């Protein structure tokens, strides 16, 4: 008895098996694409890689910007296309979708840990409302002190705020909740 319905593909694999293998290969390639503004994070860590669609031998990567004016999205789309090309995909498409809007809740736990290790305070899950109104409690990523002050609503990029620790006196970025 056959385990799948439908004809085998030319290489002998069931179409569903072939699609899963292509999706897995595409995901592996896309997970190597880093955010040019925060190079410690991949697009998968950030949660902006929304979906990978396979149709025959074609692949489509669906990405969502962290905010609609994010200047890094063009570079991310180019890098995603290059990664898929290197993975052997001849027919590929990168699609940017704005809805639903990205939220920091989509960031992976691994991504949050990478941010903290890098010296950027990650957003806490489901704290978006508190973050919007400045009611979030932060700790310095270097010494752990909660005696911190916001220097500027905007840091080196629009998605980060600039803070300073009152204990160790070091400045640090916070990835803002969105």
C-alpha positions in Angstrom: 0.0 0.0 0.0 1.3 3.5 -0.9 1.6 6.1 1.9 0.6 9.0 -0.3 -1.9 9.7 -3.0 -1.1 11.1 -6.4 1.7 10.5 -8.8 5.3 10.5 -7.8 7.6 13.3 -9.0 10.3 12.6 -11.5 12.9 12.0 -8.8 10.6 9.4 -7.2 9.5 11.4 -4.2 5.9 12.1 -3.4 4.9 15.7 -4.2 4.2 16.4 -0.5 7.6 15.0 0.5 9.3 17.1 -2.2 7.4 20.3 -1.1 8.4 19.7 2.5 12.0 19.2 1.5 12.0 22.4 -0.6 10.4 24.4 2.2 13.0 23.0 4.7 15.8 24.0 2.3 14.3 27.5 1.8 13.8 28.1 5.5 17.4 27.0 6.2 18.6 29.5 3.7 16.4 32.3 4.9 17.4 31.7 8.5 20.9 32.9 7.5 19.7 36.4 6.6 20.6 38.9 9.2 19.1 42.3 10.0 21.5 44.9 8.6 20.7 47.3 11.5 21.1 44.7 14.2 23.4 42.1 12.7 23.2 39.7 15.7 19.6 38.9 14.7 18.3 36.9 11.8 15.0 37.7 10.1 13.6 34.5 11.8 14.8 35.8 15.2 13.0 39.1 14.6 9.8 37.3 13.4 9.7 39.3 10.2 10.0 36.1 8.1 6.3 35.2 8.1 5.9 32.4 5.7 7.6 30.3 3.0 5.4 29.2 0.1 6.4 26.4 -2.3 4.6 26.0 -5.7 6.3 23.4 -7.8 10.0 24.4 -7.9 9.2 28.1 -7.1 9.6 29.6 -3.6 8.1 32.7 -2.2 9.3 34.2 1.1 6.8 36.5 2.8 8.3 39.2 5.1 6.8 41.9 7.2 8.7 45.1 8.2 9.1 46.0 11.9 7.4 49.2 10.8 6.2 50.5 7.5 9.1 52.9 6.9 11.9 50.5 7.9 14.9 51.4 5.7 16.4 47.9 6.2 13.6 46.1 4.3 15.0 46.6 0.9 18.4 45.2 1.9 16.7 42.3 3.7 14.7 41.5 0.6 17.8 41.5 -1.5 19.7 39.3 1.0 16.8 36.9 1.2 16.7 36.6 -2.6 20.5 36.0 -2.7 20.2 33.3 0.1 17.5 31.5 -1.9 19.5 31.7 -5.1 22.6 30.2 -3.3 20.3 27.4 -2.0 19.6 26.5 -5.6 16.2 28.1 -6.1 16.0 29.5 -9.7 12.4 30.7 -9.4 12.0 32.8 -6.2 9.9 35.8 -5.0 10.2 38.0 -2.0 6.9 39.5 -0.9 6.5 42.2 1.7 3.2 42.4 3.5 2.1 45.1 5.9 -0.9 43.4 7.5 -1.1 42.2 10.1 1.4 44.7 11.4 4.5 43.3 13.0 4.8 43.2 16.8 7.7 42.6 19.1 5.7 39.6 20.4 6.8 37.9 17.1 10.4 37.9 18.2 11.8 34.5 19.1 13.1 33.8 22.6 16.4 33.0 21.1 16.4 36.4 19.4 15.6 38.2 22.7 18.5 36.4 24.3 20.8 37.4 21.5 19.8 41.0 21.9 20.5 41.0 25.6 23.9 39.3 25.1 24.7 42.0 22.4 23.9 44.7 24.9 20.4 45.7 23.7 17.5 45.3 26.2 14.9 43.2 24.4 11.2 44.0 24.6 9.3 41.8 27.0 6.5 39.8 25.6 3.0 41.2 25.7 4.3 44.5 27.2 3.5 46.6 24.2 1.0 48.9 26.0 3.3 49.5 28.9 6.2 50.2 26.6 4.1 52.7 24.6 3.4 54.7 27.7 6.9 54.5 29.2 5.8 52.3 32.1 8.2 49.4 31.4 10.8 48.4 34.0 14.3 48.0 32.4 17.5 46.7 33.8 21.0 47.6 32.5 22.2 44.8 30.2 25.8 45.3 31.5 25.4 45.4 35.4 21.7 44.5 35.9 20.8 47.7 37.8 17.3 49.0 37.5 18.5 52.5 38.2 18.3 53.6 34.5 17.1 56.7 32.7 16.0 57.3 29.1 18.2 59.7 27.2 16.3 59.7 24.0 13.2 58.1 22.6 15.2 57.2 19.5 18.5 55.4 19.5 20.7 54.4 16.6 17.6 53.2 14.7 14.0 54.2 15.0 13.1 50.9 16.6 15.4 51.5 19.6 15.5 54.0 22.5 18.7 55.2 24.1 19.1 54.7 27.9 21.8 55.2 30.4 22.5 53.2 33.6 22.9 55.4 36.7 25.0 52.7 38.4 27.7 51.8 35.8 27.0 55.0 33.8 27.1 53.1 30.5 24.6 53.9 27.7 22.6 51.1 26.1 19.8 50.7 23.6 16.4 49.2 24.3 14.5 47.6 21.4 11.1 49.3 21.8 7.9 47.4 22.1 5.6 47.8 19.1 
